[in-house]
Amino acid sequence: MAAVLGCSAGMALSRDAHAQAACPVAALSAYSHNDYERPHPLEDALALGFRGVEVDLFLVDGELRIGHDRRAARSGGTLDSVYLAPLAALVDRCGPWGAVVDRPFLLALEIKEQSPATYDALMAVLRRYRHLWVRDEAGGTRVALDVVLVGWHPPPNGTRVDSLPGIQYRLSRAEPVDAAVLDPRVRLLSVDYGKTMGRWWRRSITRARWFDAIRASKAAVPDRLLRVHNVPQNADVYAALFAAGVDLIGTKQPESTAGLIRPSAR
């Protein structure tokens, strides 16, 4: 993996400094999990060269607010003000910035409740930023964002797949995905390391099967992102996951993760 291109010191974490900063380069194979819990949501991830963020959502008094639970969301910022508007401004200034890996920046959104109203509100907000994540008819314009729903979502209603956010497919067993039956909306394969291959009682042979399943899944659908989250802060574990074909590692400790994977960052 190519060495990560650091952002300038002007990518400081105040909003005023960020406005004047050099354009980020999404070259580090990680994303910020529960990013809104950071002191500087989004800005920290961009400054580190991360390739995505994950955000939890609730509909509160008609607004999409961010937070891990409804109580936190009541005082949390809005998806629009904290993420979408800054990303739109960044694209206006820099264009799509993930050129090093030629993939859009992952915006993973988790609706935390089974709420059609929340989904409808989310689609209404996303439509205002359609130019960031929906390709044109000819597919010639590279989009800046890959918007993926990683929580609840309603079943398809006949809407064209290319005008909807993507969804994820969870690998919960050490078996590769079947490309022939994979929902066309799936744009993200997900593994919870701590709940699957990382459990303390797993034997080495079971872990080997998991790595085989990851490799086979990535080979079967190479155009889908494959992410692993709930991963221990361990350079050897990171290296093994990348070697198996993992695209992104989720972390709630972006600085330490960046330090561990930067020497071999792709």
C-alpha positions in Angstrom: 0.0 0.0 0.0 1.3 3.5 -0.9 2.4 5.7 2.0 -0.4 7.9 3.1 -0.2 11.5 2.0 -0.6 13.7 5.0 -2.7 16.8 5.0 -1.1 20.1 5.6 -0.9 21.7 9.1 -3.7 23.9 7.9 -6.0 20.8 8.2 -6.1 21.8 11.9 -9.3 20.9 13.6 -11.0 24.2 14.0 -13.6 24.9 11.4 -12.0 28.2 10.3 -8.6 26.5 9.7 -10.4 23.6 7.9 -11.9 26.0 5.4 -8.4 27.1 4.3 -6.8 23.6 4.5 -5.2 21.7 1.7 -7.5 19.1 0.1 -7.5 15.8 1.9 -6.3 12.5 0.4 -8.3 9.5 1.5 -5.4 7.1 1.4 -5.6 5.3 4.7 -7.6 2.1 4.8 -9.7 2.9 7.8 -12.9 4.7 8.7 -14.0 6.4 11.9 -16.6 4.3 13.7 -19.2 6.3 15.7 -17.4 9.4 14.3 -19.8 11.8 15.9 -18.3 10.9 19.3 -15.1 12.6 18.3 -14.3 16.2 19.5 -14.1 17.2 15.8 -16.5 14.9 13.8 -15.5 14.4 10.2 -12.5 16.8 10.4 -10.4 14.4 12.4 -11.1 11.6 9.9 -10.3 13.8 6.9 -7.1 15.1 8.5 -5.8 11.6 9.1 -6.5 10.5 5.5 -9.3 8.1 6.5 -11.5 6.8 3.8 -14.9 7.0 5.6 -17.0 7.7 8.7 -19.9 5.9 10.3 -22.8 7.8 11.9 -25.8 6.8 14.0 -29.1 8.6 13.3 -32.4 9.4 15.0 -35.3 11.5 13.9 -35.8 14.1 16.6 -38.5 16.8 16.3 -38.4 16.4 12.5 -34.6 16.6 12.2 -32.1 13.9 11.6 -29.8 14.1 14.6 -26.7 12.1 15.4 -26.1 10.0 18.5 -25.7 6.5 19.8 -29.1 6.6 21.5 -32.1 8.9 21.4 -31.2 10.8 24.5 -27.8 11.7 23.1 -29.3 12.5 19.7 -31.5 15.2 21.3 -28.5 17.3 21.9 -26.4 16.1 18.9 -25.8 17.9 15.7 -27.7 17.2 12.5 -26.6 15.0 9.7 -26.8 17.9 7.4 -24.8 20.4 9.4 -22.1 18.1 10.7 -21.5 15.9 7.7 -23.4 16.6 4.4 -23.0 20.4 4.2 -19.2 20.3 5.0 -18.7 17.4 2.6 -20.5 19.3 -0.2 -18.4 22.4 0.5 -15.2 20.2 0.4 -16.3 18.8 -3.0 -17.0 22.3 -4.3 -13.4 23.2 -3.4 -11.5 20.0 -4.1 -13.7 17.8 -6.2 -13.8 14.0 -5.3 -10.7 13.6 -3.2 -10.2 9.8 -3.0 -8.0 9.7 -6.1 -5.2 7.6 -4.4 -7.5 4.6 -4.2 -10.1 5.7 -6.8 -13.0 4.9 -4.5 -15.6 7.3 -3.0 -15.4 8.3 0.6 -17.6 6.0 2.6 -20.5 7.6 4.5 -22.0 4.7 6.5 -25.4 5.7 8.1 -27.1 3.7 10.7 -30.8 4.3 11.4 -31.0 3.1 15.0 -34.8 2.5 15.1 -37.2 0.7 12.7 -38.8 3.9 11.6 -40.1 4.5 8.1 -40.4 8.2 9.0 -36.7 8.3 9.7 -35.9 6.6 6.4 -38.1 9.1 4.5 -36.4 12.0 6.2 -33.0 10.6 5.4 -33.9 10.2 1.7 -35.2 13.8 1.6 -31.9 15.1 3.0 -29.8 12.9 0.7 -31.7 14.0 -2.4 -30.5 17.6 -1.7 -27.0 16.2 -2.0 -27.7 13.9 -4.9 -24.7 15.2 -6.9 -22.3 13.8 -4.2 -23.4 10.2 -4.4 -25.6 9.4 -7.4 -23.8 8.8 -10.7 -25.1 10.4 -13.9 -26.9 8.3 -16.5 -23.7 7.6 -18.5 -21.7 6.8 -15.3 -19.0 9.2 -16.4 -18.8 11.4 -13.4 -16.9 10.1 -10.4 -19.0 10.6 -7.2 -17.5 11.8 -4.0 -19.5 9.7 -1.5 -20.5 6.0 -1.2 -23.6 6.3 1.0 -24.4 2.9 2.6 -27.1 2.1 5.2 -25.7 -0.2 7.8 -28.7 -0.3 10.1 -32.4 -0.7 9.6 -33.9 0.1 6.2 -37.2 -0.8 4.5 -37.5 -3.4 1.8 -37.1 -2.3 -1.8 -40.2 -0.6 -3.4 -39.3 -0.8 -7.0 -37.1 2.3 -7.0 -34.0 2.1 -9.2 -31.1 0.7 -7.3 -28.6 3.3 -8.6 -30.7 6.1 -7.0 -30.8 4.5 -3.6 -28.2 4.3 -0.8 -26.3 1.1 -0.7 -26.9 -1.5 2.0 -24.5 -3.9 3.8 -24.3 -7.7 3.9 -23.1 -9.1 7.3 -20.7 -12.0 7.2 -21.8 -13.8 10.4 -20.4 -17.2 9.5 -17.1 -18.3 8.1 -18.6 -18.8 4.6 -18.0 -16.7 1.5 -20.8 -14.7 0.0 -22.7 -16.2 -3.0 -22.3 -13.6 -5.7 -25.2 -15.1 -7.7 -27.8 -14.3 -5.0 -26.3 -11.1 -3.5 -28.8 -8.2 -3.4 -27.7 -5.7 -6.1 -28.0 -2.9 -3.5 -25.2 -4.4 -1.4 -22.1 -2.2 -1.6 -20.5 -3.2 1.7 -19.6 -6.5 3.2 -19.2 -6.3 6.9 -17.5 -8.5 9.6 -17.7 -7.8 13.3 -14.3 -9.1 14.4 -15.1 -9.1 18.1 -18.3 -11.1 17.7 -17.0 -13.6 15.1 -13.4 -14.5 14.3 -12.0 -12.6 17.3 -13.8 -14.4 20.1 -11.2 -15.6 22.6 -12.2 -19.2 22.4 -11.8 -19.5 18.7 -9.2 -22.0 17.7 -6.6 -21.2 15.0 -8.3 -23.5 12.5 -11.6 -21.5 12.9 -9.8 -18.2 12.4 -8.1 -19.7 9.3 -11.6 -20.5 7.9 -12.7 -16.9 8.6 -9.7 -15.6 6.7 -10.5 -18.0 3.8 -14.1 -16.8 3.8 -12.9 -13.1 3.6 -10.5 -13.8 0.8 -13.2 -15.8 -1.2 -15.8 -13.2 -0.6 -13.6 -10.4 -1.8 -12.7 -12.5 -4.9 -16.3 -13.2 -5.6 -17.4 -9.5 -5.5 -14.3 -7.4 -5.9 -16.3 -4.3 -6.6 -17.8 -4.3 -3.1 -16.1 -2.8 -0.1 -15.2 -5.2 2.6 -14.9 -3.7 6.1 -14.1 -5.2 9.5 -14.9 -3.4 12.8 -14.6 -4.1 16.5 -10.9 -4.9 15.8 -8.3 -4.9 18.6 -5.6 -2.2 18.3 -2.9 -4.6 17.0 -0.7 -4.1 14.0 -0.4 -7.8 13.3 -4.1 -8.2 13.3 -4.5 -5.3 10.9 -1.8 -6.6 8.6 -3.5 -10.1 8.5 -6.9 -8.5 7.6 -5.4 -6.4 4.9 -3.6 -9.4 3.5 -6.9 -11.3 3.3 -8.4 -8.5 1.2 -10.1 -6.3 3.7 -10.6 -2.7 2.4 -11.4 -0.8 5.5 -10.9 -1.3 9.3 -13.3 0.5 11.5 -12.0 2.2 14.6 -13.1 4.4 17.5 -9.5 5.4 18.1 -8.5 7.0 14.8 -5.1 8.4 15.9 -3.7 5.1 17.3 -5.1 3.1 14.4 -3.5 5.5 11.9 -0.2 5.1 13.7 -0.4 1.3 13.5 -1.3 1.0 9.8 0.4 4.1 8.3 3.7 2.3 7.7 1.9 -0.1 5.3 -1.0 2.1 4.4 -2.5 1.5 1.0 
